[in-house]
Amino acid sequence: MSATTAAASFERFDWENPTIAVLLLLSLACALVSARLQREQRTATRPKSSTC
């Protein structure tokens, strides 16, 4: 492996990690919003006569 190939692969590695971190954080935020909206919808449709 030449020095330029090693430097290029390091730059690519340096760039992919923050991108993956941002995508993971975005997907986590979407999952949390989805779970919250689903929970609100579920509690809104529950009948008030329930004694549970």
ChimeraX attribute file (.defattr): number of C-alpha atoms within 10 A of each C-alpha:
attribute: neighborCount
match mode: 1-to-1
recipient: residues
	/A:1	5
	/A:2	7
	/A:3	8
	/A:4	9
	/A:5	10
	/A:6	11
	/A:7	11
	/A:8	12
	/A:9	12
	/A:10	12
	/A:11	11
	/A:12	11
	/A:13	11
	/A:14	11
	/A:15	11
	/A:16	12
	/A:17	11
	/A:18	11
	/A:19	11
	/A:20	11
	/A:21	11
	/A:22	12
	/A:23	12
	/A:24	12
	/A:25	12
	/A:26	12
	/A:27	12
	/A:28	12
	/A:29	12
	/A:30	12
	/A:31	12
	/A:32	12
	/A:33	12
	/A:34	12
	/A:35	12
	/A:36	12
	/A:37	12
	/A:38	12
	/A:39	11
	/A:40	11
	/A:41	11
	/A:42	10
	/A:43	11
	/A:44	10
	/A:45	8
	/A:46	9
	/A:47	8
	/A:48	8
	/A:49	6
	/A:50	6
	/A:51	5
	/A:52	3
